[in-house]
Amino acid sequence: MKIGIIGAGNIGANAAKLFVKAGHEVAIANSRGAETLKDLIAELGENAQAVSIEEAVKFGEVVFISIPFGKYKTLPADAFDGKIVIDSNNYYPDRDDSFAELDDNKTTSSEMLAEHLRGAKIVKGFNTIWFEHLKTQGNTELTTDERRAIFIAGDDAEAKKTVARLIEEIGFAAVDTGDLRDGGLTQQPDTAIYNRNLTGSEAEAILGSEGGY
């Protein structure tokens, strides 16, 4: 599969490494330009390339977004029509400035991204795992119940299936928390599942318990 990656920080770069290891092709972009990604591309090898943001979107059957949430409106909305988008972003008021609608829980950051990228199919994911754990804890030899959980949420069932398959291919367990609204709220910082080292079975138990959200 061809995967466009926007953002080459801790999450974006490590996701790229895992996707390439699993046999996928990646095109990576950041805000500073392709020339700043030479070392990463050299490490990733022939199945990776550094491109512009627009080129990364065009390249990807799936587009992985890992940028500070406050920058989401800089993304070229029309370019995303029909794309499956993995939204790994979190809203941190101290970093992103304050969004009243998020502070009041009237919406979620993923719903705001979906409003901006109207033609895309947004799947929230990779936002509850520390980058060091993303780098080291994937293990394809374990059963799904034994693997570290990566949570997903979204409104498009087929898009979630595609993202879940990618998660499983890199050695994690995909655990569905629901739609962008309720599932997205479940995956916010400081919730019961945020940045917790949970197996697939442990995650399902927490989500299924009373008050688990």
Phi and psi restraints in degrees (value plus and minus 20) as a CYANA .aco file:
   2 LYS   PHI    -116.4   -76.4
   2 LYS   PSI     106.1   146.1
   3 ILE   PHI    -144.2  -104.2
   3 ILE   PSI     101.8   141.8
   4 GLY   PHI    -109.8   -69.8
   4 GLY   PSI     116.5   156.5
   5 ILE   PHI    -144.8  -104.8
   5 ILE   PSI     103.4   143.4
   6 ILE   PHI    -131.4   -91.4
   6 ILE   PSI      91.6   131.6
   7 GLY   PHI      89.6   129.6
   7 GLY   PSI      99.7   139.7
   8 ALA   PHI    -138.4   -98.4
   8 ALA   PSI      14.9    54.9
   9 GLY   PHI    -101.1   -61.1
   9 GLY   PSI    -175.4  -135.4
  10 ASN   PHI     -79.8   -39.8
  10 ASN   PSI     -64.7   -24.7
  11 ILE   PHI     -96.5   -56.5
  11 ILE   PSI     -68.9   -28.9
  12 GLY   PHI     -80.5   -40.5
  12 GLY   PSI     -64.8   -24.8
  13 ALA   PHI     -87.2   -47.2
  13 ALA   PSI     -61.7   -21.7
  14 ASN   PHI     -91.9   -51.9
  14 ASN   PSI     -54.0   -14.0
  15 ALA   PHI     -82.7   -42.7
  15 ALA   PSI     -61.8   -21.8
  16 ALA   PHI     -78.8   -38.8
  16 ALA   PSI     -64.1   -24.1
  17 LYS   PHI     -81.2   -41.2
  17 LYS   PSI     -62.3   -22.3
  18 LEU   PHI     -88.5   -48.5
  18 LEU   PSI     -60.8   -20.8
  19 PHE   PHI     -84.6   -44.6
  19 PHE   PSI     -62.1   -22.1
  20 VAL   PHI     -84.3   -44.3
  20 VAL   PSI     -63.0   -23.0
  21 LYS   PHI     -79.5   -39.5
  21 LYS   PSI     -53.1   -13.1
  22 ALA   PHI    -102.1   -62.1
  22 ALA   PSI     -19.5    20.5
  23 GLY   PHI      81.2   121.2
  23 GLY   PSI     -11.3    28.7
  24 HIS   PHI    -113.4   -73.4
  24 HIS   PSI     143.1   183.1
  25 GLU   PHI    -121.6   -81.6
  25 GLU   PSI     120.0   160.0
  26 VAL   PHI    -148.5  -108.5
  26 VAL   PSI     125.5   165.5
  27 ALA   PHI    -143.4  -103.4
  27 ALA   PSI     101.2   141.2
  28 ILE   PHI    -132.6   -92.6
  28 ILE   PSI     117.4   157.4
  29 ALA   PHI    -153.7  -113.7
  29 ALA   PSI     132.4   172.4
  30 ASN   PHI    -161.8  -121.8
  30 ASN   PSI    -198.1  -158.1
  31 SER   PHI    -100.1   -60.1
  31 SER   PSI     -30.5     9.5
  32 ARG   PHI    -120.9   -80.9
  32 ARG   PSI     -26.5    13.5
  33 GLY   PHI      86.1   126.1
  33 GLY   PSI     132.1   172.1
  34 ALA   PHI     -80.5   -40.5
  34 ALA   PSI     -50.3   -10.3
  35 GLU   PHI     -84.6   -44.6
  35 GLU   PSI     -41.7    -1.7
  36 THR   PHI    -101.4   -61.4
  36 THR   PSI     -23.6    16.4
  37 LEU   PHI    -126.4   -86.4
  37 LEU   PSI      -8.2    31.8
  38 LYS   PHI     -78.5   -38.5
  38 LYS   PSI     -64.5   -24.5
  39 ASP   PHI     -85.6   -45.6
  39 ASP   PSI     -62.2   -22.2
  40 LEU   PHI     -83.7   -43.7
  40 LEU   PSI     -64.4   -24.4
  41 ILE   PHI     -83.8   -43.8
  41 ILE   PSI     -59.5   -19.5
  42 ALA   PHI     -82.0   -42.0
  42 ALA   PSI     -58.0   -18.0
  43 GLU   PHI     -89.0   -49.0
  43 GLU   PSI     -57.5   -17.5
  44 LEU   PHI     -96.4   -56.4
  44 LEU   PSI     -51.9   -11.9
  45 GLY   PHI      74.3   114.3
  45 GLY   PSI    -182.3  -142.3
  46 GLU   PHI     -89.8   -49.8
  46 GLU   PSI     -36.2     3.8
  47 ASN   PHI    -111.3   -71.3
  47 ASN   PSI      -3.4    36.6
  48 ALA   PHI    -152.6  -112.6
  48 ALA   PSI     128.0   168.0
  49 GLN   PHI    -165.5  -125.5
  49 GLN   PSI     130.7   170.7
  50 ALA   PHI    -118.7   -78.7
  50 ALA   PSI     111.2   151.2
  51 VAL   PHI    -162.6  -122.6
  51 VAL   PSI     159.9   199.9
  52 SER   PHI     -98.5   -58.5
  52 SER   PSI     146.8   186.8
  53 ILE   PHI     -80.1   -40.1
  53 ILE   PSI     -65.1   -25.1
  54 GLU   PHI     -81.6   -41.6
  54 GLU   PSI     -59.4   -19.4
  55 GLU   PHI     -88.8   -48.8
  55 GLU   PSI     -55.6   -15.6
  56 ALA   PHI     -84.1   -44.1
  56 ALA   PSI     -61.0   -21.0
  57 VAL   PHI     -85.1   -45.1
  57 VAL   PSI     -65.7   -25.7
  58 LYS   PHI     -82.0   -42.0
  58 LYS   PSI     -58.6   -18.6
  59 PHE   PHI     -87.2   -47.2
  59 PHE   PSI     -59.9   -19.9
  60 GLY   PHI    -102.0   -62.0
  60 GLY   PSI     111.5   151.5
  61 GLU   PHI     -90.4   -50.4
  61 GLU   PSI     -53.2   -13.2
  62 VAL   PHI    -143.0  -103.0
  62 VAL   PSI     119.3   159.3
  63 VAL   PHI    -138.1   -98.1
  63 VAL   PSI     104.3   144.3
  64 PHE   PHI    -120.8   -80.8
  64 PHE   PSI      98.7   138.7
  65 ILE   PHI    -126.7   -86.7
  65 ILE   PSI     104.0   144.0
  66 SER   PHI    -160.2  -120.2
  66 SER   PSI      55.4    95.4
  67 ILE   PHI    -150.1  -110.1
  67 ILE   PSI     141.5   181.5
  68 PRO   PHI     -76.2   -36.2
  68 PRO   PSI     112.8   152.8
  69 PHE   PHI     -75.1   -35.1
  69 PHE   PSI     -57.7   -17.7
  70 GLY   PHI     -80.1   -40.1
  70 GLY   PSI     -33.4     6.6
  71 LYS   PHI    -117.7   -77.7
  71 LYS   PSI     -12.1    27.9
  72 TYR   PHI     -82.6   -42.6
  72 TYR   PSI     -49.3    -9.3
  73 LYS   PHI     -95.6   -55.6
  73 LYS   PSI     -26.1    13.9
  74 THR   PHI     -99.2   -59.2
  74 THR   PSI     -31.5     8.5
  75 LEU   PHI     -91.8   -51.8
  75 LEU   PSI     117.4   157.4
  76 PRO   PHI     -94.1   -54.1
  76 PRO   PSI      75.8   115.8
  77 ALA   PHI     -75.1   -35.1
  77 ALA   PSI     -67.1   -27.1
  78 ASP   PHI     -82.7   -42.7
  78 ASP   PSI     -47.1    -7.1
  79 ALA   PHI     -88.6   -48.6
  79 ALA   PSI     -37.9     2.1
  80 PHE   PHI    -111.5   -71.5
  80 PHE   PSI     -18.8    21.2
  81 ASP   PHI     -74.9   -34.9
  81 ASP   PSI     105.5   145.5
  82 GLY   PHI      62.6   102.6
  82 GLY   PSI     -24.0    16.0
  83 LYS   PHI    -104.5   -64.5
  83 LYS   PSI     125.9   165.9
  84 ILE   PHI    -103.9   -63.9
  84 ILE   PSI     106.3   146.3
  85 VAL   PHI    -139.3   -99.3
  85 VAL   PSI     104.5   144.5
  86 ILE   PHI    -111.7   -71.7
  86 ILE   PSI      97.9   137.9
  87 ASP   PHI    -119.5   -79.5
  87 ASP   PSI      83.0   123.0
  88 SER   PHI    -117.5   -77.5
  88 SER   PSI     -10.5    29.5
  89 ASN   PHI     -99.8   -59.8
  89 ASN   PSI     134.5   174.5
  90 ASN   PHI    -146.2  -106.2
  90 ASN   PSI     131.5   171.5
  91 TYR   PHI    -112.5   -72.5
  91 TYR   PSI      96.8   136.8
  92 TYR   PHI    -140.6  -100.6
  92 TYR   PSI      86.6   126.6
  93 PRO   PHI     -75.0   -35.0
  93 PRO   PSI     -56.4   -16.4
  94 ASP   PHI     -86.3   -46.3
  94 ASP   PSI     -47.3    -7.3
  95 ARG   PHI    -115.7   -75.7
  95 ARG   PSI     -60.4   -20.4
  96 ASP   PHI    -117.8   -77.8
  96 ASP   PSI     -16.3    23.7
  97 ASP   PHI      49.5    89.5
  97 ASP   PSI     151.3   191.3
  98 SER   PHI    -114.6   -74.6
  98 SER   PSI     114.2   154.2
  99 PHE   PHI    -134.7   -94.7
  99 PHE   PSI      91.0   131.0
 100 ALA   PHI     -77.6   -37.6
 100 ALA   PSI     -59.1   -19.1
 101 GLU   PHI     -86.1   -46.1
 101 GLU   PSI     -47.4    -7.4
 102 LEU   PHI    -101.7   -61.7
 102 LEU   PSI     -60.3   -20.3
 103 ASP   PHI     -82.1   -42.1
 103 ASP   PSI     -50.8   -10.8
 104 ASP   PHI    -112.2   -72.2
 104 ASP   PSI     -15.6    24.4
 105 ASN   PHI      38.2    78.2
 105 ASN   PSI      10.2    50.2
 106 LYS   PHI     -99.4   -59.4
 106 LYS   PSI     -40.2    -0.2
 107 THR   PHI    -175.6  -135.6
 107 THR   PSI    -198.3  -158.3
 108 THR   PHI    -141.5  -101.5
 108 THR   PSI     142.8   182.8
 109 SER   PHI     -81.4   -41.4
 109 SER   PSI     -55.4   -15.4
 110 SER   PHI     -89.4   -49.4
 110 SER   PSI     -55.3   -15.3
 111 GLU   PHI     -86.2   -46.2
 111 GLU   PSI     -56.8   -16.8
 112 MET   PHI     -87.0   -47.0
 112 MET   PSI     -59.8   -19.8
 113 LEU   PHI     -83.1   -43.1
 113 LEU   PSI     -62.1   -22.1
 114 ALA   PHI     -83.6   -43.6
 114 ALA   PSI     -55.2   -15.2
 115 GLU   PHI     -85.9   -45.9
 115 GLU   PSI     -56.6   -16.6
 116 HIS   PHI     -93.9   -53.9
 116 HIS   PSI     -63.3   -23.3
 117 LEU   PHI    -119.9   -79.9
 117 LEU   PSI      46.0    86.0
 118 ARG   PHI     -79.1   -39.1
 118 ARG   PSI     -50.8   -10.8
 119 GLY   PHI    -108.7   -68.7
 119 GLY   PSI     -19.9    20.1
 120 ALA   PHI    -116.3   -76.3
 120 ALA   PSI     143.0   183.0
 121 LYS   PHI    -129.0   -89.0
 121 LYS   PSI      83.6   123.6
 122 ILE   PHI    -108.2   -68.2
 122 ILE   PSI     110.8   150.8
 123 VAL   PHI    -144.9  -104.9
 123 VAL   PSI      97.1   137.1
 124 LYS   PHI     -92.9   -52.9
 124 LYS   PSI     111.8   151.8
 125 GLY   PHI    -195.0  -155.0
 125 GLY   PSI     140.2   180.2
 126 PHE   PHI      47.6    87.6
 126 PHE   PSI      -8.3    31.7
 127 ASN   PHI    -117.5   -77.5
 127 ASN   PSI     -26.4    13.6
 128 THR   PHI    -127.8   -87.8
 128 THR   PSI     -13.6    26.4
 129 ILE   PHI    -137.5   -97.5
 129 ILE   PSI     114.0   154.0
 130 TRP   PHI     -87.1   -47.1
 130 TRP   PSI     123.7   163.7
 131 PHE   PHI     -82.4   -42.4
 131 PHE   PSI     -52.4   -12.4
 132 GLU   PHI     -86.2   -46.2
 132 GLU   PSI     -55.3   -15.3
 133 HIS   PHI     -93.1   -53.1
 133 HIS   PSI     -57.3   -17.3
 134 LEU   PHI     -79.9   -39.9
 134 LEU   PSI     -59.7   -19.7
 135 LYS   PHI     -88.2   -48.2
 135 LYS   PSI     -53.9   -13.9
 136 THR   PHI    -136.1   -96.1
 136 THR   PSI     -38.0     2.0
 137 GLN   PHI    -118.7   -78.7
 137 GLN   PSI     -25.0    15.0
 138 GLY   PHI     -88.8   -48.8
 138 GLY   PSI     115.0   155.0
 139 ASN   PHI    -170.1  -130.1
 139 ASN   PSI      84.5   124.5
 140 THR   PHI     -93.5   -53.5
 140 THR   PSI     -30.3     9.7
 141 GLU   PHI    -103.3   -63.3
 141 GLU   PSI     -33.7     6.3
 142 LEU   PHI    -106.7   -66.7
 142 LEU   PSI     136.8   176.8
 143 THR   PHI     -91.4   -51.4
 143 THR   PSI     143.4   183.4
 144 THR   PHI     -77.8   -37.8
 144 THR   PSI     -61.5   -21.5
 145 ASP   PHI     -83.7   -43.7
 145 ASP   PSI     -47.1    -7.1
 146 GLU   PHI    -110.1   -70.1
 146 GLU   PSI     -37.7     2.3
 147 ARG   PHI     -96.8   -56.8
 147 ARG   PSI     137.0   177.0
 148 ARG   PHI     -83.6   -43.6
 148 ARG   PSI     116.6   156.6
 149 ALA   PHI    -103.1   -63.1
 149 ALA   PSI     118.3   158.3
 150 ILE   PHI    -140.0  -100.0
 150 ILE   PSI     105.7   145.7
 151 PHE   PHI    -110.2   -70.2
 151 PHE   PSI     126.5   166.5
 152 ILE   PHI    -153.1  -113.1
 152 ILE   PSI     130.6   170.6
 153 ALA   PHI    -165.2  -125.2
 153 ALA   PSI     126.4   166.4
 154 GLY   PHI     158.7   198.7
 154 GLY   PSI     146.1   186.1
 155 ASP   PHI    -117.8   -77.8
 155 ASP   PSI     -31.3     8.7
 156 ASP   PHI    -129.3   -89.3
 156 ASP   PSI      93.4   133.4
 157 ALA   PHI     -83.2   -43.2
 157 ALA   PSI     -61.1   -21.1
 158 GLU   PHI     -88.7   -48.7
 158 GLU   PSI     -57.9   -17.9
 159 ALA   PHI     -82.9   -42.9
 159 ALA   PSI     -60.2   -20.2
 160 LYS   PHI     -85.2   -45.2
 160 LYS   PSI     -56.4   -16.4
 161 LYS   PHI     -82.8   -42.8
 161 LYS   PSI     -61.0   -21.0
 162 THR   PHI     -83.6   -43.6
 162 THR   PSI     -65.6   -25.6
 163 VAL   PHI     -87.0   -47.0
 163 VAL   PSI     -59.8   -19.8
 164 ALA   PHI     -80.4   -40.4
 164 ALA   PSI     -60.0   -20.0
 165 ARG   PHI     -83.8   -43.8
 165 ARG   PSI     -61.0   -21.0
 166 LEU   PHI     -82.2   -42.2
 166 LEU   PSI     -62.2   -22.2
 167 ILE   PHI     -81.9   -41.9
 167 ILE   PSI     -63.0   -23.0
 168 GLU   PHI     -87.0   -47.0
 168 GLU   PSI     -55.2   -15.2
 169 GLU   PHI     -87.0   -47.0
 169 GLU   PSI     -44.1    -4.1
 170 ILE   PHI    -119.1   -79.1
 170 ILE   PSI      -9.5    30.5
 171 GLY   PHI      76.0   116.0
 171 GLY   PSI      -3.2    36.8
 172 PHE   PHI    -135.8   -95.8
 172 PHE   PSI     151.1   191.1
 173 ALA   PHI    -123.8   -83.8
 173 ALA   PSI     105.1   145.1
 174 ALA   PHI    -105.1   -65.1
 174 ALA   PSI     103.8   143.8
 175 VAL   PHI    -141.0  -101.0
 175 VAL   PSI     100.2   140.2
 176 ASP   PHI    -105.5   -65.5
 176 ASP   PSI     102.6   142.6
 177 THR   PHI    -118.6   -78.6
 177 THR   PSI     -23.5    16.5
 178 GLY   PHI     102.7   142.7
 178 GLY   PSI    -171.2  -131.2
 179 ASP   PHI    -102.7   -62.7
 179 ASP   PSI     157.4   197.4
 180 LEU   PHI     -82.4   -42.4
 180 LEU   PSI     -53.5   -13.5
 181 ARG   PHI     -92.9   -52.9
 181 ARG   PSI     -88.6   -48.6
 182 ASP   PHI     -92.6   -52.6
 182 ASP   PSI     -62.8   -22.8
 183 GLY   PHI     -85.6   -45.6
 183 GLY   PSI     -58.7   -18.7
 184 GLY   PHI     -82.5   -42.5
 184 GLY   PSI     -59.9   -19.9
 185 LEU   PHI     -83.3   -43.3
 185 LEU   PSI     -56.6   -16.6
 186 THR   PHI     -81.6   -41.6
 186 THR   PSI     -50.3   -10.3
 187 GLN   PHI    -116.3   -76.3
 187 GLN   PSI      -9.9    30.1
 188 GLN   PHI     -92.7   -52.7
 188 GLN   PSI     138.0   178.0
 189 PRO   PHI     -73.3   -33.3
 189 PRO   PSI     123.7   163.7
 190 ASP   PHI      52.3    92.3
 190 ASP   PSI      -2.9    37.1
 191 THR   PHI    -113.2   -73.2
 191 THR   PSI     158.9   198.9
 192 ALA   PHI     -85.2   -45.2
 192 ALA   PSI     -41.1    -1.1
 193 ILE   PHI    -131.9   -91.9
 193 ILE   PSI     -23.3    16.7
 194 TYR   PHI     -92.4   -52.4
 194 TYR   PSI     105.2   145.2
 195 ASN   PHI      34.7    74.7
 195 ASN   PSI      14.9    54.9
 196 ARG   PHI    -128.5   -88.5
 196 ARG   PSI     118.7   158.7
 197 ASN   PHI    -103.3   -63.3
 197 ASN   PSI      65.0   105.0
 198 LEU   PHI    -134.7   -94.7
 198 LEU   PSI     120.0   160.0
 199 THR   PHI     -97.7   -57.7
 199 THR   PSI     149.4   189.4
 200 GLY   PHI     -76.7   -36.7
 200 GLY   PSI     -63.9   -23.9
 201 SER   PHI     -89.7   -49.7
 201 SER   PSI     -58.4   -18.4
 202 GLU   PHI     -85.1   -45.1
 202 GLU   PSI     -60.1   -20.1
 203 ALA   PHI     -84.0   -44.0
 203 ALA   PSI     -64.2   -24.2
 204 GLU   PHI     -81.0   -41.0
 204 GLU   PSI     -58.1   -18.1
 205 ALA   PHI     -85.7   -45.7
 205 ALA   PSI     -62.1   -22.1
 206 ILE   PHI     -85.4   -45.4
 206 ILE   PSI     -65.2   -25.2
 207 LEU   PHI     -87.0   -47.0
 207 LEU   PSI     -48.6    -8.6
 208 GLY   PHI    -107.9   -67.9
 208 GLY   PSI     -30.1     9.9
 209 SER   PHI    -102.6   -62.6
 209 SER   PSI     138.0   178.0
 210 GLU   PHI     -85.1   -45.1
 210 GLU   PSI     107.2   147.2
 211 GLY   PHI      54.2    94.2
 211 GLY   PSI      -8.1    31.9
 212 GLY   PHI     -85.0   -45.0
 212 GLY   PSI     -41.2    -1.2
